[in-house]
Amino acid sequence: MIEGLERLLAKGTDSPELRFGLGKAYLERQEAERAVAHLRACVTHKQGYSAAWKLLGKAYQAQGDAVAAADAWRQGIAAAQQGGDKQAEKEMQVFLRRLEKIREG
């Protein structure tokens, strides 16, 4: 799957959906650094893509970068609020609260 998506990207086919798919696939493979790169590109293309912000936060967290994870989720919450995506908003608020508790503890 990843190979096919990478081929599309190499041919010049770039879109938020392609970058999201690559980011998600790399995160599932536990390749957080590659996931971050694609998810950053995704939200650069489409800043209101709340699902991408959610995964970007998870990818940063997997890298051990709590500050970047929190920042991604805050931006994702704002994007979700603007887009009316209540579910994504709630999920990222939970992730952010959990992260803050870990950082405090």
Residue pairs with C-beta under 8 A, 6 or more apart in sequence:
1 25
2 22
2 25
2 26
2 29
5 18
5 21
5 22
5 25
6 22
8 18
9 18
9 22
14 41
14 45
15 45
16 42
16 43
16 45
16 46
16 49
16 52
19 38
19 39
19 41
19 42
19 45
19 52
20 38
20 39
20 42
20 49
20 51
20 52
20 55
22 34
22 35
22 38
23 35
23 36
23 37
23 38
23 39
23 42
23 52
23 55
23 56
23 59
24 35
24 55
26 32
26 34
26 35
26 38
26 59
27 35
27 39
27 55
27 58
27 59
27 62
30 62
32 59
32 60
32 62
32 63
33 63
35 55
35 59
35 62
36 56
36 59
36 60
36 63
39 52
39 55
39 56
39 59
40 56
42 49
42 52
42 56
43 49
43 52
43 53
43 56
43 75
46 52
47 75
47 79
48 79
48 82
48 83
49 79
50 76
50 79
50 80
50 83
50 85
50 88
50 89
50 92
51 85
51 88
52 76
53 72
53 73
53 75
53 76
53 77
53 79
53 80
53 88
53 92
54 73
54 76
54 88
54 91
54 92
54 95
56 72
56 76
57 69
57 70
57 72
57 73
57 76
57 92
57 95
58 69
58 95
60 66
60 68
60 69
60 72
61 69
61 95
61 99
66 99
66 102
66 103
69 95
69 99
70 96
70 99
70 100
73 92
73 93
73 95
73 96
73 99
74 96
76 88
76 92
77 89
77 92
77 93
77 96
79 85
80 86
80 88
80 89
80 92
81 89
